[in-house]
């Protein structure tokens, strides 16, 4: 059975209206929490191996706390109770990171005006935002080897 990952991500992201433009002219589209498990499954399969940077922003005026730069994305997942999201980065045992996001309240997909996936923003209840950004943004349909 073939799964159209790009279509699944686009469908899940389209169920909610775009929440606005990020300061860098990035469109943010919120994913409803009921769709998080399917979204993260599709997103992970579609973007596995893409180089990413992972940073946390404790508040809008603080400098980001960068955890990883230009490392391959292994995948993202949410616990069944939706209380924790995990992001796994890195293939090598000595260069591997699993970042846990407790009490998430909002997941947003970042896309350019051209429809290129730029990354994700995940907000915690206390306001901290985790931002996963791709080193080289691309439209999903333009990436070799992705259905």
Buried (B, 14 or more C-beta within 10 A) or exposed (E): EEEEBBEBBBBBBEEEEBBEEBEEEBBBBBBEBEBBBBBBBBBBBBBBEBBBBBBBBBEEEEEBEEBBEEBBBBBBBBBEEBEBBBBBBBEEEEEEEEBEBEEBEBBBBBBBEEBBBBBBBBBBEEEBBBBBBBEEBBEBEEBEEBE
